[in-house]
Amino acid sequence: MADAIDELRQALAFALEKYPHQVELAEVSTLLLDSARESGKRPAYIKLAVPDETVKGLRGRNASADQLLLVRVPREMAERAASPIILPNEIR
């Protein structure tokens, strides 16, 4: 599983670096229809409204399809991205 996550991370980093305008981003809260916390009878869930093309590509196809990822960006990282201060470990 770790290898699959690393491959997804590498594909995402490559796409964002080389082809940023082809990557579609949407904040989950703007798509949210319903959500519930975990209970003893069921897992936590979120229900999202997405385009029909996205749904068609998720199930039933044997052919390869676009990858749809749910990525969490920690609040601290978003704050660091907006900060004018560059820390030593952020220099490339």
GROMACS elastic network, one bead per residue, 0.5 to 0.9 nm:
[ bonds ]
;  ai    aj funct       b0    kb
    1     4     6  0.51190   500
    1     5     6  0.62902   500
    1     6     6  0.86281   500
    2     5     6  0.50865   500
    2     6     6  0.61263   500
    2     7     6  0.86161   500
    3     6     6  0.50149   500
    3     7     6  0.61626   500
    3     8     6  0.86532   500
    4     7     6  0.50707   500
    4     8     6  0.62591   500
    4     9     6  0.85923   500
    5     8     6  0.50686   500
    5     9     6  0.60698   500
    5    10     6  0.85604   500
    6    10     6  0.60824   500
    6    11     6  0.85425   500
    7    10     6  0.50997   500
    7    11     6  0.61255   500
    7    12     6  0.85628   500
    8    11     6  0.50716   500
    8    12     6  0.60749   500
    8    13     6  0.85275   500
    8    67     6  0.86999   500
    8    69     6  0.84890   500
    9    12     6  0.51388   500
    9    13     6  0.60810   500
    9    14     6  0.85383   500
   10    13     6  0.51035   500
   10    14     6  0.60442   500
   10    15     6  0.85127   500
   11    14     6  0.51553   500
   11    15     6  0.60912   500
   11    16     6  0.85647   500
   12    15     6  0.51326   500
   12    16     6  0.60564   500
   12    17     6  0.84805   500
   12    23     6  0.86932   500
   13    16     6  0.52073   500
   13    17     6  0.60546   500
   13    18     6  0.84811   500
   14    17     6  0.51833   500
   14    18     6  0.58483   500
   14    19     6  0.76387   500
   14    20     6  0.89239   500
   15    18     6  0.53825   500
   15    20     6  0.60690   500
   15    21     6  0.89441   500
   15    22     6  0.77871   500
   15    23     6  0.68078   500
   16    19     6  0.56923   500
   16    21     6  0.80453   500
   16    22     6  0.84193   500
   16    23     6  0.68055   500
   17    20     6  0.60706   500
   18    21     6  0.89665   500
   19    22     6  0.56061   500
   19    23     6  0.69969   500
   20    23     6  0.54776   500
   20    24     6  0.85254   500
   21    24     6  0.76113   500
   26    29     6  0.85313   500
   26    30     6  0.73180   500
   26    31     6  0.77363   500
   27    30     6  0.56470   500
   27    31     6  0.71333   500
   28    31     6  0.52330   500
   28    32     6  0.61120   500
   28    48     6  0.75512   500
   28    70     6  0.85293   500
   29    32     6  0.51163   500
   29    33     6  0.87126   500
   29    48     6  0.87262   500
   30    33     6  0.87693   500
   30    48     6  0.87798   500
   30    49     6  0.88309   500
   31    47     6  0.82955   500
   31    48     6  0.51619   500
   31    49     6  0.51507   500
   31    50     6  0.68766   500
   32    35     6  0.75267   500
   32    46     6  0.70364   500
   32    47     6  0.60041   500
   32    49     6  0.64519   500
   33    46     6  0.76748   500
   33    47     6  0.54056   500
   33    48     6  0.54199   500
   33    49     6  0.64288   500
   34    45     6  0.82344   500
   34    46     6  0.58371   500
   34    48     6  0.71993   500
   35    44     6  0.75373   500
   35    45     6  0.55063   500
   35    47     6  0.59767   500
   35    48     6  0.88372   500
   36    39     6  0.85920   500
   36    43     6  0.84358   500
   36    44     6  0.54672   500
   36    45     6  0.55074   500
   36    46     6  0.66568   500
   37    42     6  0.89208   500
   37    43     6  0.73430   500
   37    45     6  0.67828   500
   37    46     6  0.88817   500
   38    41     6  0.80761   500
   38    42     6  0.61903   500
   38    45     6  0.75031   500
   39    42     6  0.54747   500
   39    43     6  0.63055   500
   39    44     6  0.71245   500
   40    43     6  0.77586   500
   42    45     6  0.86514   500
   50    53     6  0.83228   500
   50    54     6  0.65183   500
   50    55     6  0.71632   500
   51    54     6  0.54321   500
   51    55     6  0.68093   500
   52    55     6  0.51081   500
   52    56     6  0.62039   500
   52    57     6  0.87257   500
   53    56     6  0.51417   500
   53    57     6  0.63736   500
   53    58     6  0.89944   500
   54    57     6  0.53561   500
   54    58     6  0.66943   500
   54    66     6  0.88513   500
   54    68     6  0.81754   500
   55    58     6  0.53659   500
   55    59     6  0.74604   500
   56    59     6  0.64987   500
   56    60     6  0.79766   500
   56    61     6  0.83321   500
   57    60     6  0.77661   500
   57    61     6  0.68620   500
   57    65     6  0.62435   500
   57    66     6  0.74013   500
   57    67     6  0.89298   500
   58    61     6  0.75293   500
   58    65     6  0.79843   500
   58    66     6  0.88479   500
   58    67     6  0.87745   500
   58    68     6  0.82036   500
   59    62     6  0.87036   500
   61    64     6  0.74800   500
   61    65     6  0.78573   500
   62    65     6  0.86653   500
   64    67     6  0.89217   500
   73    76     6  0.82767   500
   73    77     6  0.65503   500
   73    78     6  0.68627   500
   74    77     6  0.53735   500
   74    78     6  0.66631   500
   74    79     6  0.88670   500
   75    78     6  0.51647   500
   75    79     6  0.62319   500
   75    80     6  0.86279   500
   76    79     6  0.50611   500
   76    80     6  0.61285   500
   76    81     6  0.86463   500
   77    81     6  0.61334   500
   77    82     6  0.87180   500
   78    81     6  0.50677   500
   78    82     6  0.64618   500
   78    83     6  0.87913   500
   79    82     6  0.52365   500
   79    83     6  0.62715   500
   80    83     6  0.50540   500
   80    84     6  0.82815   500
   80    85     6  0.80624   500
   80    86     6  0.83886   500
   81    84     6  0.81521   500
   82    85     6  0.88791   500
   83    86     6  0.75825   500
   86    89     6  0.83334   500
   86    90     6  0.62625   500
   86    91     6  0.72256   500
   87    90     6  0.53435   500
   87    91     6  0.71046   500
   88    91     6  0.57505   500
   89    92     6  0.80820   500
